[in-house]
Amino acid sequence: MSDENRRILAELLAVQEQGGSVALAMVVKARGSVPRRAGAKMLVYADGRTSGTVGGGQMESRVIAEAEQSLRDGRPRLIPYALVKPERGDPGLCGGELEVYVEPYLPPATVYIFGCGHVGQALAAQARLAGFHVVVSDDRPELVTPEHIPHADKYLPGSATDVLAAEPIHANTFIALVTRNVKLDRDILRLVLPSAARYIGVMGSRRRWKHTCELLLEAGVDEAELTRVRSPLGLDIHAETPAEIAVSIMAEIIKIKAEGRPARF
């Protein structure tokens, strides 16, 4: 392994250990006159920063764009490229061909539950069973305990502002608001709507959601932001009990995760 590849892999591991997001691009096939051979690697961050190179020029610009998209939808991709037009910036002159594999490395898929009542308890259990990292929060500290809600990985009592500072939202976060009133929903949504969360769902009737929307609009939230919220959340399976509602919510989250939808759908 070259020193360059060793450095890039060490950087990738460091990003993962810190809970960050990065995409690894690697040349997997090279034929003819090409700037880099199979095995060349590059890291691409969500803000477009890169480390390493897979060849430069128009080809590398395309790889960077695809890598940024992979960080949004969570899906790998294989990018074929023919280096046939040096006038557009291709570094090759003899019709070489490359294939670059891009794989996103995201933080663990996380279900972020606001509200530790009956549905929150059941949802934490279902999310843990499905293999998600589970974060629970409530402004009532006595509910945010392993005794009350034993299936969480992280317990964050307190205000939404303090909680989100302690556990920031990332592009692999699925947020479920299963709170006790619309004012809490309003306050939490004002903070999470601008985030990179893959999914935001709010429990309650359509009438309750309409009232929540009215409160958010009065608070200055852009109406377009509200379109990304699922309410009522969960797939329609005629769920009634907290356990059934939790199953419907996780079914919707798993479906969106599997479809690789971007953070804003």
C-alpha positions as CSV (number, residue, x, y, z in Angstrom):
1,M,0.0,0.0,0.0
2,S,1.3,3.4,-0.9
3,D,1.9,6.1,1.7
4,E,-0.8,8.2,0.1
5,N,-3.4,5.4,0.4
6,R,-2.3,4.7,3.9
7,R,-2.8,8.3,4.8
8,I,-6.3,8.5,3.2
9,L,-7.5,5.4,5.0
10,A,-6.2,6.7,8.3
11,E,-8.1,9.9,7.7
12,L,-11.2,8.0,6.9
13,L,-11.0,6.0,10.1
14,A,-10.4,9.2,12.1
15,V,-13.6,10.8,10.6
16,Q,-15.6,7.7,11.5
17,E,-14.3,7.7,15.0
18,Q,-15.3,11.3,15.4
19,G,-18.8,10.6,14.1
20,G,-18.4,12.5,10.8
21,S,-19.4,11.9,7.2
22,V,-17.1,11.4,4.3
23,A,-17.2,9.6,0.9
24,L,-14.4,7.4,-0.3
25,A,-13.8,7.4,-4.1
26,M,-11.5,4.7,-5.5
27,V,-10.4,3.9,-9.0
28,V,-11.4,0.3,-9.6
29,K,-10.8,-0.1,-13.3
30,A,-8.3,1.7,-15.6
31,R,-7.6,1.1,-19.3
32,G,-5.4,3.0,-21.7
33,S,-3.9,6.4,-21.0
34,V,-5.2,7.4,-17.6
35,P,-3.9,9.8,-14.9
36,R,-4.3,7.3,-12.0
37,R,-4.3,3.5,-11.9
38,A,-6.7,1.2,-10.0
39,G,-6.4,1.6,-6.3
40,A,-6.0,5.4,-6.3
41,K,-8.2,6.9,-3.6
42,M,-9.8,10.3,-2.7
43,L,-11.9,11.4,0.2
44,V,-14.8,13.9,-0.4
45,Y,-16.5,15.8,2.4
46,A,-20.0,17.2,2.3
47,D,-18.7,20.7,1.9
48,G,-16.7,19.7,-1.3
49,R,-13.3,19.5,0.4
50,T,-11.2,16.6,-0.8
51,S,-8.1,14.7,0.3
52,G,-6.1,12.8,-2.4
53,T,-7.0,12.6,-6.0
54,V,-8.4,10.2,-8.6
55,G,-7.0,12.1,-11.6
56,G,-8.1,15.7,-11.7
57,G,-10.0,17.5,-14.5
58,Q,-13.6,17.2,-15.5
59,M,-13.6,13.5,-14.4
60,E,-12.6,14.4,-10.8
61,S,-15.2,17.2,-10.7
62,R,-17.9,14.6,-11.7
63,V,-16.7,12.2,-9.0
64,I,-16.8,14.9,-6.4
65,A,-20.4,15.8,-7.3
66,E,-21.4,12.2,-7.2
67,A,-19.7,11.7,-3.9
68,E,-21.5,14.7,-2.4
69,Q,-24.8,13.2,-3.6
70,S,-23.9,9.9,-2.1
71,L,-23.5,11.6,1.3
72,R,-27.0,13.0,0.9
73,D,-28.8,9.7,-0.2
74,G,-26.5,7.2,1.6
75,R,-26.0,5.1,-1.6
76,P,-22.8,4.0,-3.2
77,R,-22.3,4.3,-7.0
78,L,-20.0,3.2,-9.8
79,I,-19.0,6.0,-12.2
80,P,-17.6,5.1,-15.7
81,Y,-15.6,7.8,-17.5
82,A,-14.0,7.9,-20.9
83,L,-11.0,10.3,-21.1
84,V,-11.6,11.4,-24.7
85,K,-11.9,15.2,-24.7
86,P,-8.8,17.0,-23.4
87,E,-10.3,20.3,-24.4
88,R,-12.9,20.0,-21.6
89,G,-10.2,19.2,-19.0
90,D,-9.8,15.5,-19.3
91,P,-6.2,14.6,-18.3
92,G,-5.9,11.8,-20.8
93,L,-5.0,12.0,-24.5
94,C,-5.4,8.5,-25.8
95,G,-9.0,7.5,-25.1
96,G,-8.4,5.9,-21.7
97,E,-11.3,4.7,-19.6
98,L,-11.8,4.7,-15.8
99,E,-14.3,3.4,-13.4
100,V,-14.5,5.0,-10.0
101,Y,-16.4,3.5,-7.1
102,V,-17.8,5.9,-4.6
103,E,-18.9,4.8,-1.1
104,P,-20.4,7.0,1.6
105,Y,-19.3,6.6,5.2
106,L,-22.0,8.1,7.4
107,P,-22.5,8.1,11.2
108,P,-24.6,5.3,12.5
109,A,-28.3,5.4,11.4
110,T,-29.9,7.1,14.4
111,V,-33.5,7.4,15.5
112,Y,-33.9,10.5,17.6
113,I,-37.0,10.3,19.7
114,F,-38.5,13.4,21.3
115,G,-41.0,12.3,23.9
116,C,-40.6,9.5,26.3
117,G,-44.2,8.6,26.9
118,H,-45.8,5.3,26.0
119,V,-45.2,5.6,22.2
120,G,-41.6,6.8,22.9
121,Q,-40.9,3.8,25.0
122,A,-42.3,1.4,22.4
123,L,-40.5,3.2,19.6
124,A,-37.1,3.0,21.3
125,A,-37.6,-0.7,21.7
126,Q,-38.5,-1.2,18.0
127,A,-35.6,1.1,16.8
128,R,-33.1,-0.9,18.9
129,L,-34.5,-4.2,17.6
130,A,-34.0,-2.8,14.0
131,G,-30.3,-2.0,14.7
132,F,-30.5,1.8,14.9
133,H,-28.6,4.0,17.4
134,V,-31.4,5.3,19.7
135,V,-31.4,8.7,21.3
136,V,-34.2,9.7,23.5
137,S,-35.2,13.1,24.9
138,D,-37.9,14.7,27.0
139,D,-38.1,17.9,29.0
140,R,-39.3,15.8,32.0
141,P,-36.0,14.4,33.4
142,E,-37.7,11.6,35.4
143,L,-38.8,10.0,32.1
144,V,-35.4,10.0,30.5
145,T,-33.9,7.1,32.4
146,P,-32.9,3.5,31.6
147,E,-35.5,2.4,34.2
148,H,-38.3,4.1,32.3
149,I,-37.1,3.6,28.7
150,P,-34.5,0.8,28.8
151,H,-33.8,0.4,25.1
152,A,-32.0,3.7,24.3
153,D,-28.3,4.3,23.7
154,K,-28.3,7.9,24.8
155,Y,-30.5,9.8,27.3
156,L,-30.8,13.5,26.9
157,P,-33.2,15.3,29.3
158,G,-33.8,19.0,29.1
159,S,-34.8,21.6,26.5
160,A,-34.5,20.9,22.8
161,T,-31.9,23.6,22.4
162,D,-29.6,22.0,25.0
163,V,-30.3,18.5,23.8
164,L,-29.4,19.3,20.1
165,A,-26.2,21.0,21.2
166,A,-25.2,17.8,23.0
167,E,-26.2,15.5,20.2
168,P,-26.1,17.2,16.8
169,I,-28.3,16.0,13.9
170,H,-26.6,14.5,10.9
171,A,-27.7,13.2,7.5
172,N,-28.3,9.7,8.8
173,T,-30.7,10.9,11.5
174,F,-34.4,10.0,11.6
175,I,-36.4,12.2,13.9
176,A,-39.7,11.2,15.5
177,L,-41.7,13.7,17.6
178,V,-44.0,11.8,19.8
179,T,-44.6,14.5,22.4
180,R,-47.6,15.5,24.5
181,N,-48.6,18.8,23.0
182,V,-48.3,21.1,19.9
183,K,-46.3,23.8,21.7
184,L,-43.5,21.3,22.2
185,D,-43.7,20.2,18.6
186,R,-43.5,23.8,17.5
187,D,-40.4,24.5,19.6
188,I,-38.6,21.4,18.5
189,L,-39.5,21.7,14.9
190,R,-38.2,25.3,14.7
191,L,-34.8,23.8,15.6
192,V,-34.7,20.6,13.6
193,L,-36.4,21.8,10.3
194,P,-33.2,23.5,9.0
195,S,-31.1,20.4,9.9
196,A,-29.8,17.7,7.6
197,A,-32.1,15.0,9.1
198,R,-33.1,12.3,6.6
199,Y,-36.6,12.1,8.1
200,I,-38.8,14.2,10.4
201,G,-42.1,12.8,11.6
202,V,-44.7,14.2,14.0
203,M,-47.3,12.1,15.8
204,G,-50.9,13.3,16.0
205,S,-54.0,13.9,14.0
206,R,-54.2,16.0,10.9
207,R,-56.1,18.6,12.9
208,R,-53.2,18.7,15.4
209,W,-50.7,19.0,12.6
210,K,-52.7,21.9,11.0
211,H,-52.6,23.7,14.3
212,T,-48.8,23.1,14.7
213,C,-48.3,24.5,11.2
214,E,-50.2,27.6,12.1
215,L,-48.0,28.1,15.1
216,L,-44.8,27.6,13.1
217,L,-45.9,30.0,10.4
218,E,-46.7,32.6,13.1
219,A,-43.2,32.0,14.4
220,G,-41.7,32.9,11.0
221,V,-41.0,29.4,9.6
222,D,-41.0,29.2,5.8
223,E,-44.0,27.2,4.6
224,A,-41.8,25.3,2.2
225,E,-39.9,23.8,5.2
226,L,-43.1,22.2,6.5
227,T,-43.4,20.0,3.4
228,R,-40.6,17.8,4.6
229,V,-42.5,16.8,7.7
230,R,-44.4,13.5,7.8
231,S,-47.6,13.9,9.9
232,P,-49.2,11.7,10.9
233,L,-46.0,9.8,11.0
234,G,-45.7,6.1,10.2
235,L,-47.1,3.9,7.5
236,D,-50.9,3.5,7.6
237,I,-51.4,0.1,9.0
238,H,-54.4,1.1,11.2
239,A,-52.2,1.0,14.3
240,E,-53.8,1.8,17.6
241,T,-51.7,0.7,20.5
242,P,-48.3,2.3,21.3
243,A,-46.5,-0.9,20.2
244,E,-48.4,-0.9,16.9
245,I,-47.8,2.8,16.3
246,A,-44.1,2.2,16.9
247,V,-44.0,-0.6,14.3
248,S,-45.7,1.7,11.8
249,I,-43.1,4.5,12.5
250,M,-40.2,2.2,12.2
251,A,-41.6,0.7,9.0
252,E,-41.7,4.1,7.4
253,I,-38.2,4.9,8.6
254,I,-36.8,1.6,7.3
255,K,-38.5,2.2,4.0
256,I,-37.0,5.7,3.6
257,K,-33.6,4.5,4.7
258,A,-33.7,1.6,2.2
259,E,-34.8,3.9,-0.7
260,G,-31.8,6.1,0.0
261,R,-33.9,9.3,-0.1
262,P,-32.0,12.5,0.4
263,A,-32.4,14.6,3.6
264,R,-35.0,16.8,1.9
265,F,-37.6,14.8,0.0
